[in-house]
Amino acid sequence: MYHPRLKGSYYEAGKHYATLLYQKGIRFPQITTEQLTYGMQCLPILKKFDPNVIQEIKGFAEGFQTNVENVSAFLLSLGVFEMTGQCSIFAAYNGEEVIVGRNYDMRYEFRKTTEAAFVDIDRRYPYIGHSDCFIGKVDGINTHGLFVGISAVPHEGIQKGINFYFAVKYILENCRTVAEGIEVLRKFPSSVGNNYLLADSSGEMAVVEVAPHHFLVNRPNGPYIHCTNHHARTPASPKWNWSKSKERHVSLDQRLQEDAQNMTIDIAKSIMSETKGHVCLNLKKHQFGTLYSVVANLNTLEIHRAEGSPQRAKYQVDTRLGKSYN
């Protein structure tokens, strides 16, 4: 897992990270004609949603010695044409503090591209964000104690739009509260289906269902909320039964009913390390499982991360966000 520190302007941050990767011998992936065609159709939508990220893509393309079209097409087509990450996420309020847990499940081959970046772009909120691609995030926590993480949900057909990587990134950089994050998602032109779990240090939390023609905000009935890979009011899709979405959802719910009101970092670690209920996923047949696990306290900005399956890898403390806040 890479641990870049990205600062300065959007262009500078993009170029710096790409240069580091290029110097390590990494080369930009080959882009198919299908990806390029789709990406160019969606690029105007991305420019309208977040003009700043276009500057980051330009810097990244220069540092990687490729072109903006290739980088844009690669990023915009992720999750559109093929299977994406599964994931289990929760947030719990113990009466004083909000604790979150998040396992990122993906093909084992993506281990080599995972990252835990500290990002401090000029005039934006600093944050720790995780991803398995070069620009964009799948989850993160910013200095205001706002957490956002996604899980993929099956969607039908191919729609023009923007994927979750850009929504998560935008929310972390620009929002302080769950309410602000929800408003971003309400207008977000999504190309794929996702659950977005948002939580902030005040105790507010929600799971927002976003898809090309679907938007729904789910609020907790008690001191916790969680999601896996189906929408709350929709049965787990037979298309993704292999990923144990229903089993993981039930397992999380059982543990959170017992432990939410007394939630701590250590309890969160034990929940995310659970293999019996598949929260810690290991599907050897599919070469698919938990690539990393994060638990955090949104009030203290204490972040613990297991880089690999949390059943085997030890959680290590990441202090970069707390230092930037203090």
C-alpha positions, 0 to 999 in steps of 0.5 A: 500500500502506498502512503503518498502526501499530496499538497499544493494545487490540484495540478501539483498534487496530481503531477507529484503522485504520478511522478512518484509512481513512474519512478517506481517503474509503474506504467499507465494501463492500456486503454481499450477503445470502449473505455476511451469512447465512453470516457470522452462521452462522460468527460464534459459531465465531470468538468461540470461537476468538479472543474478542479479535478481536471487540473489534477488529471492534467498534472497526473497525465504529465507526471505519468508521461501519458495524455489527459484522454487516457487518464480520464477514460480510465478513471471514468470507466472504472466500475462501469464495464466490470465487477467492482469492490464489494465492502462492509461499512458501519458507523456507531454512536456510543453517546459520546463519540462516533466510531466507524469501520470499513473493510474494502473487498476487491480482487487480490491483484489490486493489492499492489495499487491500494493507497492511503493518501494524506491530501491537503489541496490548497483551500480544501479540507485536508483528509486521509483517503483510500483508493485502488486507483490513481485519482479519486477515493473509495473512502476517507475522513477529513479534518472536520470528522466527516467520514464517507465510504462506498459499497458497490451495488449492481446496476443495469446497463451502461449510463453516461455519468461519473463514478463514485471515486469523484463523489467521495473525493469531492465530499472529503474536500468540500463538506463538513457534515453529513447534511452537506454530503447528502446534498452533493450526492442528491445532484451527483450524476452517477454512472453506477450504483452505490451505497454511500455511508456518511457519518460525522463527529456530531453523531449524524449518520446516513446511508445514501443509495445512489444509482443512475435513476435512483436516490434514497437517504436511509437514516438509522433507527438506533445508534448505528447504521451499516451497509454492504452491497444491496440497497436497504429495501431491495433483496441482495442481488442474485448477481452478487450472491457470491460476495455474501452481501446478505450474510455480511449485512446480517452479521454486522447487524447482530454485532452492532445490536450488541455493541453499538452503545459501548463501541470502541476502536478495539470492538470495531476491530473485532467486528471487521476481523470477523470471518464467520459472518464473512465481514472479513472476506476471503473468497479464494475461488474468486481470488477476492477478499478484504484488501484493507480495513480501517476503523476510526474515531471521528471525534479524535481523528484517531485512524487505525488501518490493517493493510491486508486482511484484518484477520492476519494483518495488524492494525497500525495507527495513522497520525497524519490527519491528527497532526494536520488538524492540531 
